Amino acid sequence: MTELSQIPLPEHDETSARDWVRTLAKYREPSTLRSIFELAVSAVPFLLLWALAWYCLSISPWLSLGIALFNAAFLLRLFAIQHDCGHGSVFKSRTVSDWVGRAIGVLTLTPYDVWKRTHSIHHNSAGNLGKRGIGDIMTLTVAEYNALSPMRQFQYRLYRNPITLFGFAPGYLFLLQNRLPFGLMNAARYWISAMGTNLVIVAALVVIWYFGGLMPVLLIFLPTTLLAATAGMWLFYIQHQFEETHWKAEEDWQLHDAALHGSSHYVMPAILQWFSANIGIHHVHHLHSRIPFYRLTEVLKENEYLATINRMTIRESLASARLHLWDEKSKKLMSFSQAQQLYG
């Protein structure tokens, strides 16, 4: 990192990561009216733009496509709100949060209960080298990579390639993988979540096809979904995949340290921050996931230390796409070429 990451920190903060959790507890209460408002200004424009794009098919397919691509921003925001529902931070009632999350899950093609569980696993294991593989971007250490056969190394390189992660993976994840409860196949409730969501999605697509044919599916549904999925994949990647992130062996891993030091503060223009529902303030979110997304900026305004650490601009973040391996010696994420130069 080069720009904002080099801004001098305020005088050293002695507050431990665990202490920060207690400090942040006062921000956890959601406002029902504010949550309803945030949901409305996300869902209503999304549905109206969907209808407008469909109407414009009779005028110009290119106009419809343009509207659909813009609408991906609202779908991304809805996914971020669904994400907060999974943490129980949108409404005071967990039941209300869950059912709102399930409804949004139909729009985002994400079985809510399946995602909620795998995301919980992510929160409880992020940065733990002994617990990788569910709800995260798979990351190998330099030593693990060097121990692989040439074919397995090739497979890992292919997996970590940006074309795979941000080209093929988003469509595969949201259109195909989400149709089954991978990682939770033995529990009936997750099958019900996946199959129930699938059933509603299929019913909606049949109705769209019946009244509009294939064009609304091809020029509205797919472009909106795929662009939102790609943006979401990038945001999820950059939240933990940066040079000075935090990984520890299981015996040395500590939940709150990993949350504070292993999650980025992604600095974006205000409009992008709004459409991503402040998910870039990820270090605070991981420290206390019950804080509603619309209160995260309040946290930064009132806690200077949290506002200054782990900062990363969009330009700085692009370099993270070239980082692939965790080096346990230097405690940094590095590229294949850097690992080769250091360890041969």
Salt bridges, closest charged atoms under 4 A:
GLU3 OE2 - ARG315 NH2 1.97
GLU14 OE2 - HIS12 NE2 3.64
ASP19 OD1 - ARG22 NH2 2.09
GLU38 OE2 - ARG34 NE 2.66
GLU38 OE1 - ARG77 NH2 2.77
ASP84 OD1 - HIS83 ND1 3.19
ASP98 OD1 - LYS116 NZ 3.10
ASP113 OD2 - ARG102 NE 2.84
ASP113 OD1 - ARG189 NH2 3.56
GLU144 OE2 - ARG132 NH2 2.65
GLU243 OE2 - LYS332 NZ 3.93
GLU250 OE2 - LYS131 NZ 3.73
GLU298 OE2 - ARG295 NH2 3.04
